[in-house]
Amino acid sequence: MIEPDQGLSVQEQCRLLSLSRSGYYYLPSQETELNLRLLRRIDEISVENPTWGSRMLRDKLALEGTVVHRKRIKRLMAILRIKVIYPARNLSKRN
């Protein structure tokens, strides 16, 4: 762990750990309030309709008054680890 109060500078500690200094100072960005509301709503809709994908969710949210691009919904679904339930391939073949 890198601590600035040790005998070594931050630069030397980063070099010893093979970590860039920008990686040491990096703070990940937080989700926006809109994304948090969308995450909650997408989770609620997915529980009610587990067969709906990103396109159906986009249409449902648009009817509710929130216009969101499908790729954003897909990214948020990946954060929630939501997978769409659909029939498997070759399900209707005999034997």
Secondary structure, 3 states (H helix, E strand, C coil): CCCCCCCCCHHHHHHHCCCCHHHHHCCCCCCCHHHHHHHHHHHHHHHHCCCCCHHHHHHHHHHCCCCCCHHHHHHHHHHHCCCCCCCCCCCCCCC
